[in-house]
Amino acid sequence: MNWDQIEGNWKQLKGNVKQQWGKLTEDQLDVIAGKREELSGKIQEVYGTAKDDVEKEISKWQATQKDSSCCSKETTNCSGMEKKSH
């Protein structure tokens, strides 16, 4: 899932973000509004983690969203092709 998709689906993904970075508040997640730079900065601020480490964490999290959210649709898979029903 690319970051534009994450930003567009932020309301649905906020729970996943909260699971990964539980110290972030609902208000902070609302302000972040799916913007990667905002998320990165807030994680650095709240957790006291270096920017490079935070970027790696976000990239890992982003990869898991591709696996769990993108392919969960009934009619399409991650490449946008129709799934075959068995």
PADO-536998 format. One record per residue: residue number from 0; residue in one letter; x, y, z of N, C-alpha, C in turn. Coordinates in pm, 1 decimal, m for minus. Layout:
N
seq, type, neast, nnorth, nup, caeast, canorth, caup, ceast, cnorth, cup
NUM, A, X, Y, Z, X, Y, Z, X, Y, Z
...
***
This chain:
86
seq, type, neast, nnorth, nup, caeast, canorth, caup, ceast, cnorth, cup
0, M, 86.0, m116.9, 0.0, 0.0, 0.0, 0.0, 90.3, 122.7, 0.0
1, N, 69.1, 212.2, m96.6, 152.3, 331.7, m98.3, 97.3, 434.8, 0.7
2, W, 176.3, 539.3, 23.2, 137.0, 633.3, 128.4, 11.6, 712.3, 91.8
3, D, m13.4, 737.2, m35.3, m137.5, 804.8, m75.1, m259.0, 722.0, m34.5
4, Q, m248.5, 590.6, m48.3, m357.6, 502.4, m7.2, m374.7, 504.6, 144.3
5, I, m264.2, 506.0, 216.4, m271.3, 512.3, 362.2, m338.2, 642.6, 404.5
6, E, m295.8, 752.7, 343.9, m355.5, 882.0, 377.8, m504.5, 882.6, 346.7
7, G, m542.5, 825.3, 233.5, m683.0, 820.9, 194.6, m768.3, 732.2, 282.9
8, N, m706.7, 633.0, 345.1, m778.4, 539.5, 432.1, m741.9, 560.0, 579.1
9, W, m696.6, 678.9, 613.9, m643.5, 704.3, 747.3, m742.5, 669.3, 857.8
10, K, m868.7, 703.9, 839.3, m966.6, 676.1, 945.8, m973.1, 527.3, 976.2
11, Q, m965.6, 443.9, 872.5, m970.0, 300.1, 893.0, m838.3, 246.8, 949.8
12, L, m728.3, 312.3, 917.7, m596.6, 262.6, 958.9, m549.5, 317.4, 1093.3
13, K, m620.2, 415.9, 1147.2, m576.1, 474.5, 1274.6, m565.2, 369.8, 1384.4
14, G, m654.3, 273.5, 1384.6, m648.1, 167.3, 1485.8, m520.7, 86.3, 1474.8
15, N, m477.4, 59.1, 1351.9, m352.9, m14.3, 1330.4, m233.0, 67.5, 1376.9
16, V, m238.2, 198.2, 1352.6, m131.0, 287.4, 1398.0, m126.4, 286.8, 1550.4
17, K, m243.2, 292.4, 1611.2, m253.5, 293.3, 1758.1, m196.8, 163.2, 1816.9
18, Q, m220.1, 50.8, 1748.4, m163.5, m76.4, 1794.8, m11.3, m73.9, 1788.7
19, Q, 42.5, m15.7, 1682.8, 187.5, m11.9, 1664.5, 253.9, 88.7, 1758.1
20, W, 194.8, 205.5, 1771.2, 251.5, 313.6, 1851.9, 146.7, 359.5, 1952.9
21, G, 128.3, 280.0, 2056.6, 21.4, 298.8, 2153.3, 27.6, 426.5, 2234.7
22, K, 142.5, 492.5, 2239.0, 152.6, 616.8, 2315.7, 89.6, 735.0, 2242.9
23, L, 62.6, 719.9, 2112.8, 0.2, 828.8, 2038.2, m147.6, 837.9, 2076.6
24, T, m193.4, 958.8, 2100.6, m332.9, 978.8, 2140.8, m422.3, 991.1, 2018.0
25, E, m552.6, 976.6, 2041.1, m650.1, 994.7, 1932.9, m638.0, 1135.2, 1873.5
26, D, m619.4, 1234.3, 1959.4, m605.6, 1372.2, 1911.0, m481.7, 1386.5, 1822.8
27, Q, m371.7, 1324.9, 1863.9, m250.1, 1331.0, 1782.8, m271.5, 1262.5, 1648.3
28, L, m339.6, 1148.0, 1649.9, m366.6, 1076.5, 1525.4, m456.5, 1158.0, 1433.2
29, D, m550.6, 1232.1, 1491.1, m636.9, 1319.5, 1410.3, m556.0, 1431.1, 1345.5
30, V, m461.4, 1487.9, 1419.6, m377.5, 1595.4, 1366.3, m284.3, 1540.4, 1257.8
31, I, m231.7, 1420.3, 1277.5, m143.0, 1357.2, 1179.8, m216.5, 1338.5, 1046.3
32, A, m341.6, 1298.4, 1052.7, m430.7, 1288.7, 936.1, m367.9, 1212.8, 818.6
33, G, m289.0, 1111.4, 848.2, m232.0, 1028.3, 742.8, m105.7, 1081.1, 678.5
34, K, m56.1, 1192.8, 725.2, 64.4, 1251.2, 665.9, 188.4, 1185.9, 727.1
35, R, 270.7, 1126.5, 641.8, 386.7, 1050.1, 688.1, 482.8, 1135.3, 770.3
36, E, 512.9, 1255.4, 723.6, 606.5, 1342.2, 797.4, 552.3, 1376.2, 935.9
37, E, 422.1, 1400.2, 943.9, 360.5, 1429.4, 1074.3, 370.4, 1308.4, 1166.5
38, L, 342.4, 1190.1, 1111.8, 351.4, 1067.4, 1190.5, 493.7, 1046.5, 1240.4
39, S, 589.5, 1061.3, 1150.7, 729.7, 1043.3, 1186.4, 771.2, 1139.8, 1297.7
40, G, 737.1, 1265.3, 1280.9, 773.2, 1365.7, 1381.0, 710.5, 1339.6, 1516.0
41, K, 583.8, 1297.3, 1514.7, 514.2, 1272.6, 1641.5, 571.3, 1149.9, 1711.5
42, I, 605.5, 1045.8, 1636.1, 667.2, 927.4, 1696.7, 802.1, 964.6, 1756.9
43, Q, 881.3, 1044.6, 1685.1, 1010.6, 1089.1, 1737.8, 991.5, 1164.9, 1868.5
44, E, 893.6, 1253.7, 1869.3, 867.4, 1336.6, 1987.0, 820.5, 1253.9, 2106.6
45, V, 724.4, 1166.1, 2082.8, 663.0, 1090.7, 2193.0, 754.9, 980.8, 2245.5
46, Y, 824.7, 912.9, 2154.9, 907.5, 799.3, 2194.7, 1054.7, 834.6, 2213.7
47, G, 1097.7, 952.2, 2167.0, 1237.7, 989.5, 2178.2, 1327.9, 903.7, 2091.7
48, T, 1276.0, 862.6, 1977.8, 1348.7, 774.9, 1885.8, 1410.2, 857.0, 1773.1
49, A, 1526.4, 815.4, 1724.4, 1595.0, 885.1, 1615.2, 1514.6, 875.5, 1485.9
50, K, 1526.5, 978.4, 1403.2, 1449.6, 986.6, 1278.8, 1471.4, 864.0, 1190.1
51, D, 1595.8, 821.7, 1172.9, 1623.9, 705.9, 1087.3, 1553.3, 580.3, 1136.8
52, D, 1554.8, 560.4, 1268.4, 1488.4, 443.7, 1326.7, 1337.5, 451.5, 1307.0
53, V, 1282.4, 570.2, 1324.7, 1138.2, 588.8, 1307.5, 1099.9, 561.6, 1162.4
54, E, 1178.1, 609.8, 1069.2, 1148.2, 587.6, 927.4, 1149.1, 437.9, 894.4
55, K, 1241.7, 363.3, 953.6, 1245.3, 218.5, 933.1, 1120.2, 153.2, 990.5
56, E, 1080.1, 196.0, 1109.9, 959.3, 141.9, 1173.2, 836.1, 169.5, 1088.3
57, I, 825.5, 291.5, 1037.3, 710.1, 328.8, 955.3, 708.8, 245.9, 826.8
58, S, 823.9, 227.3, 766.1, 830.8, 146.7, 643.8, 788.6, 2.7, 669.0
59, K, 833.1, m54.3, 780.6, 791.2, m190.2, 817.2, 640.6, m195.7, 838.0
60, W, 587.1, m96.8, 910.6, 442.7, m91.4, 934.8, 367.3, m78.8, 802.7
61, Q, 417.0, 6.9, 715.4, 352.8, 28.5, 585.5, 346.6, m103.1, 507.6
62, A, 452.2, m181.1, 510.3, 455.2, m309.3, 439.3, 350.3, m405.0, 493.8
63, T, 326.3, m401.8, 623.4, 224.6, m490.5, 680.3, 84.6, m445.8, 641.0
64, Q, 66.7, m318.2, 616.5, m64.4, m269.5, 574.0, m96.7, m320.0, 434.1
65, K, 3.8, m333.1, 350.7, m17.2, m387.6, 216.6, m71.6, m529.0, 227.7
66, D, m16.6, m605.8, 320.2, m58.3, m744.2, 336.2, m198.3, m756.3, 394.6
67, S, m232.3, m670.8, 489.1, m358.4, m689.8, 559.8, m474.8, m609.6, 503.9
68, S, m450.6, m489.4, 454.8, m561.7, m404.8, 412.9, m589.4, m411.6, 264.1
69, C, m486.1, m405.6, 184.3, m502.6, m395.5, 39.7, m571.0, m519.6, m16.8
70, C, m533.4, m634.4, 28.9, m583.9, m758.6, m30.1, m711.1, m807.7, 37.3
71, S, m768.5, m730.7, 126.8, m886.9, m777.6, 197.5, m1014.8, m752.9, 119.2
72, K, m1007.7, m678.3, 10.5, m1126.0, m650.6, m68.8, m1169.8, m777.7, m141.7
73, E, m1299.3, m795.8, m155.9, m1352.7, m915.4, m218.4, m1326.1, m920.1, m368.9
74, T, m1327.6, m805.5, m435.7, m1324.9, m806.0, m581.1, m1187.8, m784.1, m641.8
75, T, m1092.2, m732.5, m566.1, m961.6, m706.0, m625.7, m850.0, m754.5, m535.6
76, N, m737.2, m783.9, m598.8, m618.8, m813.3, m519.1, m527.8, m691.0, m522.8
77, C, m408.3, m700.8, m468.0, m321.4, m584.0, m453.8, m280.3, m521.8, m587.1
78, S, m281.0, m597.6, m692.3, m241.6, m541.1, m821.4, m361.1, m482.8, m896.1
79, G, m479.3, m488.2, m834.3, m597.5, m432.6, m897.0, m668.1, m530.9, m988.7
80, M, m619.1, m653.4, m996.6, m682.4, m754.2, m1081.5, m791.3, m825.1, m1002.1
81, E, m889.4, m873.6, m1073.9, m997.9, m942.0, m1004.8, m950.1, m1073.8, m944.5
82, K, m1001.1, m1103.0, m824.6, m971.0, m1231.0, m760.8, m1057.9, m1337.2, m825.5
83, K, m1007.2, m1456.1, m828.3, m1084.4, m1569.1, m879.3, m1153.2, m1637.1, m762.5
84, S, m1280.5, m1663.8, m776.9, m1355.8, m1733.5, m672.3, m1338.6, m1883.9, m691.0
85, H, m1321.6, m1951.9, m578.4, m1304.6, m2098.0, m584.4, m1421.6, m2164.2, m517.9
***
